[in-house]
């Protein structure tokens, strides 16, 4: 598909970075454009034996031919962006829109010292909420005001739309998860803007008629960092016993854990207009799946789980993560391996 949007279906931490990096390499993606909030979302990519934890650069960087773009809707911390450019050696193909708002030190201080934001809501403390407040007040600095970013500035909406118009393969990368959306999430325990597919497209300047598909990523169980409701939440002891213990990419905080939630999955499909699904970390629910790349080799219980996700959402599961590395993916986009049709359209 020329242009696909990838978004999270739960509360973030679904493994979007892994799926995006796989698609970038497997499908030889030409352009990847990141939308979403800013440095409060971290995507992990394990490539060539090394794990990269990215908060600015799109997760498609393992493909050296992919242009990496940051849309004007994204908040930029210049120090984080420049550090990631150095780590990935991708400066020659990384571009940031001049209209991106800049996260300032005072935004970070406010985020970390606020009794409401840090104490009650449990924010990441990266300054994104206060920066978005200044953006709404029209007093935020933009990337065009930062001399160190000038070599990396470009008109991102133009580049993305030109690529789509020329039939290039484009990925639009979302951040956070559907139920952290300011509008559709568990308010007030949410992020500072909408992060569903429609808004991610707006972040990079792509109109709805330019989108060919929406891939919603779920994890085989649900995790959440920070405060807010989590139906079916397990105790730390139970999470440890199941091997589901995780820590947040940005904050290092322990993630709260619950079993897969079909009600949330169906709602995420509705809110994002999903055309396909990915399920990651199947190997942590069914350890026999570790490293598998063929759907036919999965144990019966794992197959039943995937088919149940499809039956409950009426959307096909095209991609399945079976380990941390980019290559550990079952790709079911071949029609003979993925018979479910989109009967809801």
C-alpha positions in Angstrom: 0.0 0.0 0.0 1.4 3.4 -0.9 0.5 5.1 2.4 -0.2 3.2 5.7 -0.8 4.7 9.1 0.4 2.7 12.1 -1.1 3.4 15.5 -1.3 1.8 19.0 -4.5 0.1 20.1 -4.2 0.2 23.8 -2.2 2.5 26.2 1.0 2.7 24.2 3.9 0.2 24.6 2.3 -2.1 22.0 5.4 -2.7 20.0 4.8 -0.2 17.2 8.6 0.4 16.8 9.2 -3.2 16.1 6.3 -3.4 13.5 7.3 -0.2 11.8 11.0 -1.2 11.5 9.9 -4.6 10.1 7.7 -3.0 7.5 10.5 -0.5 6.6 12.9 -3.3 5.9 10.5 -5.9 4.4 8.5 -3.6 2.2 11.4 -1.2 1.3 9.5 1.8 2.6 10.6 5.1 0.9 9.3 7.6 3.5 8.5 7.3 7.2 6.9 10.3 8.9 6.4 10.5 12.6 3.3 12.1 14.1 2.1 12.0 17.7 3.0 14.1 20.7 6.8 14.2 21.2 9.5 12.8 23.4 7.1 11.3 25.9 6.8 8.3 23.6 9.6 5.9 23.2 9.8 3.2 20.5 12.3 0.3 20.8 13.9 -1.2 17.8 16.3 -4.2 18.0 18.5 -4.3 14.9 21.8 -6.0 14.3 22.1 -7.1 17.9 21.5 -3.6 19.3 18.4 -2.1 20.9 17.7 1.6 20.0 15.2 3.5 22.1 13.9 6.3 19.9 11.8 9.3 21.0 12.1 11.5 18.0 13.4 9.7 14.9 11.0 7.3 13.1 11.4 3.6 13.8 11.9 2.9 10.1 15.6 3.9 10.4 17.0 0.3 9.9 16.3 0.7 6.2 19.1 2.9 5.0 17.1 4.0 2.0 14.1 5.3 4.0 13.7 9.1 4.5 12.9 9.9 8.1 10.5 12.8 8.7 9.1 14.5 11.8 5.7 16.1 11.1 4.8 19.7 12.2 2.4 18.4 14.8 5.2 16.8 16.8 7.0 18.5 19.7 10.8 18.4 19.4 13.4 18.4 22.1 16.4 19.5 20.2 18.9 17.7 22.5 17.1 14.4 22.1 16.8 14.7 18.3 20.4 15.6 17.8 21.5 12.7 20.1 19.4 10.2 18.1 20.7 11.5 14.8 24.2 10.8 16.1 23.3 7.3 17.5 21.6 6.2 14.3 24.0 7.9 11.9 20.9 9.0 9.9 21.4 12.7 9.7 21.6 12.8 5.9 18.0 11.4 5.7 16.3 12.9 8.8 14.2 16.0 8.4 12.1 17.9 10.8 9.3 20.4 9.9 10.1 24.0 10.8 6.7 24.3 12.4 7.4 21.7 15.1 7.2 23.4 18.5 10.2 23.2 20.7 10.2 21.7 24.2 12.1 24.1 26.4 13.9 23.4 29.8 11.1 25.3 31.6 8.5 23.0 30.1 10.4 20.0 31.5 10.7 21.6 34.9 7.0 22.4 35.0 6.1 18.9 34.0 8.3 17.3 36.6 7.4 19.7 39.5 3.6 19.9 39.0 1.7 18.1 41.7 -1.1 17.6 39.2 0.8 16.5 36.1 3.5 14.5 37.8 1.8 13.6 41.0 -1.8 12.8 40.0 -1.7 12.1 36.3 1.8 10.4 36.3 3.2 12.1 33.2 6.6 11.2 31.8 8.1 14.5 32.9 9.4 15.2 29.4 7.7 18.7 29.1 5.2 17.7 26.4 2.0 18.8 28.1 3.3 22.3 29.1 4.8 22.7 25.6 1.5 22.0 24.0 -0.1 24.5 26.3 2.3 27.1 25.1 1.6 26.0 21.5 -2.1 26.6 22.0 -1.3 30.0 23.5 0.8 30.7 20.4 3.9 31.5 22.4 6.0 28.4 21.8 9.2 28.6 19.8 9.4 26.5 16.7 12.2 24.5 15.0 12.8 27.3 12.6 14.0 29.4 15.6 16.7 26.9 16.6 20.1 27.3 14.7 21.3 23.8 15.5 18.3 22.3 13.7 18.5 24.3 10.5 20.5 21.6 8.6 17.6 19.2 9.2 14.6 21.4 8.4 12.2 20.6 5.5 8.6 21.0 4.5 7.4 17.6 5.7 3.8 17.7 4.4 5.2 18.6 0.9 7.7 15.7 1.0 5.1 13.2 2.3 2.5 14.2 -0.3 5.0 14.2 -3.1 6.0 10.7 -2.2 2.4 9.5 -2.1 1.7 11.3 -5.4 4.7 9.5 -7.0 3.5 6.1 -5.8 6.2 5.7 -3.2 5.7 3.5 -0.1 4.9 5.7 2.9 4.5 4.9 6.5 2.9 7.3 8.9 4.1 6.5 12.5 1.8 7.1 15.4 2.9 7.3 19.1 1.2 6.5 22.4 -2.0 4.5 22.2 -5.7 5.0 21.4 -6.7 5.1 25.1 -4.2 7.8 26.0 -5.9 10.1 23.5 -7.0 13.5 24.9 -10.4 13.0 23.3 -10.9 9.2 23.4 -8.8 8.0 26.3 -9.3 7.6 30.0 -9.4 11.4 30.8 -7.8 13.0 32.7 -5.2 10.2 32.6 -4.3 10.9 29.0 -1.7 12.6 26.9 -1.9 16.2 25.8 -3.5 15.7 22.3 -5.4 13.2 20.2 -3.3 10.3 19.0 -5.8 8.3 16.9 -5.1 7.7 13.2 -7.0 10.8 12.0 -4.9 13.1 14.2 -1.6 11.3 13.3 -2.4 12.0 9.7 -3.0 15.7 10.5 0.3 15.8 12.3 2.3 15.0 9.2 0.0 16.9 6.8 -1.7 14.0 5.0 -5.4 14.3 4.1 -7.8 11.3 4.6 -8.2 10.6 0.9 -4.4 9.9 0.7 -4.5 7.0 3.2 -4.7 3.4 1.9 -4.7 1.5 5.2 -4.6 1.8 9.0 -2.7 -0.8 10.9 -3.6 -0.9 14.6 -1.0 -2.6 16.8 -2.0 -4.6 19.9 0.2 -6.4 22.4 -0.9 -9.9 23.3 -1.6 -8.5 26.8 -2.2 -4.9 28.0 0.2 -2.6 29.8 0.0 0.9 31.1 2.5 3.3 32.6 1.4 5.9 35.1 -2.0 6.5 36.7 -5.5 5.8 35.3 -7.9 2.8 35.1 -6.7 -0.6 33.8 -9.5 -3.2 33.7 -8.3 -6.7 34.9 -5.1 -5.3 36.3 -2.8 -8.1 37.7 -0.7 -7.8 40.8 3.0 -7.4 40.4 3.5 -10.9 41.6 1.1 -12.3 39.0 2.7 -10.3 36.2 6.1 -11.6 37.3 4.8 -15.2 37.3 3.6 -14.8 33.7 6.8 -13.2 32.5 5.0 -10.0 31.6 7.2 -7.6 33.7 8.2 -4.6 31.7 9.5 -1.1 32.2 8.7 2.1 30.2 11.0 3.1 27.4 11.1 6.7 28.4 10.8 6.7 32.2 11.9 3.3 33.2 8.9 2.9 35.4 7.3 -0.5 35.8 4.4 -1.0 33.5 1.1 -2.1 35.0 -0.3 -5.3 33.4 -3.6 -6.9 32.4 -4.7 -9.6 30.0 -5.8 -8.8 26.5 -8.9 -6.7 26.5 -11.3 -7.4 23.6 -13.6 -4.6 24.5 -10.8 -2.1 24.1 -9.6 -3.8 21.0 -13.0 -3.5 19.3 -13.3 0.2 20.3 -9.7 0.9 19.0 -10.6 -0.7 15.7 -13.7 1.6 15.5 -12.0 4.8 16.5 -9.0 4.3 14.1 -10.9 2.8 11.1 -8.5 -0.2 11.2 -8.0 -2.1 8.0 -5.5 -4.6 9.5 -4.0 -5.5 12.9 -0.6 -6.5 14.3 -0.2 -8.5 17.6 3.2 -8.3 19.3 4.8 -10.3 22.1 2.8 -13.4 21.4 5.9 -15.3 22.6 5.4 -13.9 26.1 1.9 -15.4 26.3 2.9 -18.6 24.5 6.6 -19.2 24.9 6.7 -21.9 22.3 6.1 -19.2 19.7 9.5 -17.5 20.3 11.3 -16.7 17.0 8.7 -18.3 14.8 8.2 -16.8 11.3 5.5 -19.2 10.0 1.9 -19.1 11.2 1.5 -22.8 10.5 4.2 -23.6 13.1 2.4 -22.0 16.0 0.9 -24.2 18.8 -2.8 -24.6 18.7 -3.5 -22.2 21.6 -1.6 -19.4 20.0 -3.5 -19.9 16.7 -6.8 -19.9 18.6 -5.8 -16.6 20.3 -5.0 -14.9 17.0 -8.2 -16.2 15.4 -10.2 -15.0 18.4 -8.8 -11.5 17.9 -9.8 -11.6 14.3 -13.3 -12.9 15.0 -13.9 -10.4 17.8 -12.7 -7.3 15.8 -13.7 -8.5 12.3 -10.3 -7.3 11.1 -7.4 -9.6 9.9 -4.2 -10.0 12.0 -1.6 -9.5 9.3 1.6 -9.3 11.5 2.5 -11.2 14.6 5.6 -10.4 16.7 7.3 -13.5 18.2 10.5 -11.9 19.6 12.2 -8.6 20.1 14.3 -8.4 16.9 13.0 -6.8 13.7 13.1 -10.2 11.9 11.0 -12.1 14.4 7.7 -11.5 12.7 5.0 -13.7 11.2 3.8 -12.0 8.1 0.3 -13.2 7.1 -0.4 -10.6 4.4 -0.5 -13.5 1.8 -4.2 -14.0 1.2 -4.0 -17.8 1.5 -2.7 -17.5 5.0 -5.1 -14.9 6.2 -8.6 -15.7 5.0 -10.6 -13.3 7.0 -12.1 -10.5 4.8 -13.0 -7.0 6.0 -16.8 -7.8 6.1 -17.5 -4.5 7.9 -16.8 -2.3 4.8 
